[in-house]
Amino acid sequence: MDCQEGYYGIRMYRARQGPFMVGVCIQRMDLCTSLGEFVMSKRRDEVRYLRDQELLRLRLKYRKQIHGAAPV
């Protein structure tokens, strides 16, 4: 399986005869891990940290435009 539709990022897949798998879609299926392993790993925290840092960066950059917007 590859990312033919052009969406790259974290994905959840279902293995043909197994559990759900979590992977970062960069056309490298060998980097997938089971959902349980991902949830219990530090990778989950790393992804959350990077997401939060990017959100903060964007909010600071566009704070004037989102000042009147409803909080998320």
C-alpha positions in Angstrom: 0.0 0.0 0.0 1.3 3.5 -0.7 0.0 7.0 -0.5 -1.4 7.4 -4.0 -3.9 10.0 -3.0 -1.2 12.4 -1.9 -2.0 12.6 1.8 1.1 12.3 3.9 1.1 12.1 7.7 0.0 9.7 10.4 -2.3 7.0 9.1 -4.1 4.0 10.5 -4.2 0.8 8.5 -5.8 -2.5 9.0 -3.5 -5.5 8.4 -5.0 -8.2 6.2 -5.0 -10.8 8.9 -4.1 -8.8 12.0 -4.5 -5.7 14.1 -4.8 -2.0 13.2 -1.4 -0.5 12.4 -0.2 3.1 12.8 2.3 4.6 10.4 3.7 7.8 9.1 2.8 7.8 5.5 5.9 8.6 3.6 5.6 5.6 1.2 7.5 3.5 3.7 5.2 0.7 5.1 8.2 -0.8 6.9 7.9 2.1 9.4 4.4 1.0 10.5 3.8 -0.3 14.0 0.7 -1.9 15.7 -1.8 0.5 17.2 -1.2 -0.9 20.7 2.5 -0.5 20.4 2.1 3.1 19.1 -0.2 4.1 21.9 2.1 2.7 24.5 5.3 4.2 23.0 7.1 7.5 23.3 6.4 8.0 19.6 2.8 9.0 20.5 4.1 11.7 22.8 6.6 12.9 20.2 3.8 13.2 17.6 1.7 15.1 20.1 4.5 17.4 21.0 5.3 18.2 17.3 1.6 18.8 16.6 1.3 21.2 19.6 4.4 23.1 18.6 3.2 23.5 15.1 -0.2 24.7 16.3 1.4 27.2 18.6 3.6 28.5 15.8 0.6 28.9 13.5 -1.5 30.6 16.2 1.3 33.1 16.9 1.9 33.8 13.2 -1.8 34.3 12.4 -3.0 35.6 15.8 -4.4 38.8 14.2 -6.5 36.9 11.7 -7.8 34.4 14.3 -8.3 36.9 17.1 -12.1 37.0 16.5 -12.5 33.3 15.7 -14.1 30.9 18.1 -11.6 28.9 20.2 -10.9 25.3 19.1 
